[in-house]
Amino acid sequence: MGRMALHRLVIVGGGFGGLVAARALRRATLDITLIDRRNFHLFQPLLYQVATGGLSPANIAAPLRAILKRQTNARVLLAEARGFDPVNRRVHLADGHLDYDSLVVATGARSNYFGHDTWEHAAPGLKSLEDATEIRRRVFSAFEQAERETDRARARARLTFVVIGAGPTGVELAGALAEISRDTLRNDFRRINPADASILLVDMSERILPSFPPELSEKAAAALRALGVIIRCKTAVQNITPEHVLLKADDHTEQVFAHTTLWAAGVAASPLGKALADATGAHVDRAGRVIVEPNLTLKGHPEIFVIGDLAHCVTGDGKPLPGVATVAMQQGHYVARVLEARINGDAEAKPFVYKDPGSMATIGRKAGIVHIGKWCYSGYFAWLTWLFVHLIKLMEFHNRVLVLFQWAWSYFTFNRSARLITGEAQSGDHAPKELPHH
Ligand SMILES: Cc1cc2nc3c(=O)[nH]c(=O)nc-3n(C[C@H](O)[C@H](O)[C@H](O)COP(=O)(O)OP(=O)(O)OC[C@H]3O[C@@H](n4cnc5c(N)ncnc54)[C@H](O)[C@@H]3O)c2cc1C
């Protein structure tokens, strides 16, 4: 059969959903094109380790071409998708277009500032490798600037870190920041004591990690407090500038002088969701996710699938599935099954069902929480479970031996050897001109 006659599948996005779909179709008689604007797959669950100097960017990113090297029915195209023409079955790229017979859109999510887009500069989110290295730059620069500061109040502000959002990412960031200040940087400075740093974890909800059972939230909060993290729940953020954060709890407002504020409070779908909805008549929810049919296609467009963080997929209990990698991966496998059945002329697959493998989070290097079905546990064993699961997952696409080695090394030496300050300093975060004396 000539290549022209093959069914053309275009997958937009080489994240967890898109990449799993492509790989699951490795034996299918299809012509697959995987489009991504980055040339690598990113293991986002470990971004916080890059942001805090525990791992290097290359440890958590793998070139898409390398992953699909031996898969001869697939090719990778480095390109940015901009829009869709569903009538002519065409994807518009920033620099051209591509025709498809079936389309999978899996472009994920981005940070959501809930209408306060001006906060983005003062409080970067953690979604990309660039975000992670920018956070790393800010965190380690803060200690450098505090060391040079002659004014006590200003030095305090340099050593105050505010993490907004107490979901797994916020908790992991706060835990790692505490570890950096208490362990990693101990004895590194002469004028300041890094352990004097204040780390605030702020959230609007009643408790941290609200998606976990209350007893696990409680355990996680205790572990964070033991590391010296200050937890502020039921607290709203009213304003963020490069120098301070304005918090409000009940009727009380508080201005916190902090030079490093990090945003982990929420995500919205990639803007491509709206473009797809406009072109196809599909609907998007408030977070910009495309509402999909039970088989993950769009109404009236059985040839278009939307999966992963970009999809609003409702399950039996009426709630949309969470934006987690396990959902995206299971959806990628499901789409592959549907397409294979169609190509082979088999019956359509049953609607997508998510099998929840459980969820977990870590707090620093010794504690974690795990929730699997009826099982809940916390502590060191939970931390080990987290490490094990993440390494197994990382193994699917990445160079895990190196990661394991680097991790073991930083664990036993307390060292975060990837704590490099790279990238440009921004206006407003320059160190004081006047140098202190010993
Ligand atoms: C800091 C952090 C920690 C997380 N921790 C966990 C965890 O512990 N466990 C868990 O299950 N989940 C976790 N998640 C969530 C998980 O990473 C996402 O649910 C998952 O990545 C979603 O997969 P996806 O395929 O939908 O999108 P993504 O993996 O985000 O992939 C989207 C891809 O699309 C590409 N793309 C975007 N726009 C375009 C465009 N216009 N043109 C071309 N390409 C484009 C991107 O470059 C990217 O490669 C975490 C997320 C973050 C940010």
The ligand as an ORCA input file, in Angstrom:
! r2SCAN-3c Opt
* xyz 0 1
  C       4.257     21.600     38.290
  C       3.309     20.499     37.898
  C       3.269     19.316     38.651
  C       2.404     18.286     38.294
  N       2.398     17.133     39.037
  C       1.631     16.101     38.661
  C       1.678     14.863     39.376
  O       2.414     14.712     40.363
  N       0.885     13.847     38.947
  C       0.066     13.977     37.853
  O      -0.620     13.014     37.483
  N      -0.003     15.126     37.177
  C       0.754     16.193     37.540
  N       0.693     17.370     36.846
  C      -0.266     17.509     35.746
  C       0.234     16.881     34.463
  O       1.523     17.348     34.161
  C      -0.745     17.239     33.349
  O      -2.024     16.782     33.710
  C      -0.337     16.593     32.031
  O       0.900     17.103     31.599
  C      -1.402     16.825     30.958
  O      -1.001     16.205     29.772
  P      -1.428     16.810     28.379
  O      -0.948     15.825     27.348
  O      -2.851     17.176     28.385
  O      -0.622     18.172     28.240
  P       0.921     18.506     28.418
  O       1.653     17.384     29.026
  O       0.967     19.825     29.080
  O       1.436     18.639     26.919
  C       1.009     19.632     26.053
  C       1.971     19.710     24.889
  O       1.415     20.533     23.881
  C       2.403     21.392     23.352
  N       1.721     22.570     22.830
  C       0.987     23.484     23.522
  N       0.472     24.396     22.672
  C       0.884     24.055     21.429
  C       0.655     24.622     20.139
  N      -0.092     25.696     19.961
  N       1.234     24.019     19.096
  C       2.011     22.916     19.239
  N       2.238     22.340     20.441
  C       1.676     22.899     21.523
  C       3.310     21.668     24.529
  O       4.589     22.067     24.100
  C       3.316     20.329     25.260
  O       4.361     19.486     24.813
  C       1.560     18.431     37.182
  C       1.593     19.610     36.440
  C       2.464     20.635     36.774
  C       2.502     21.903     35.956
*
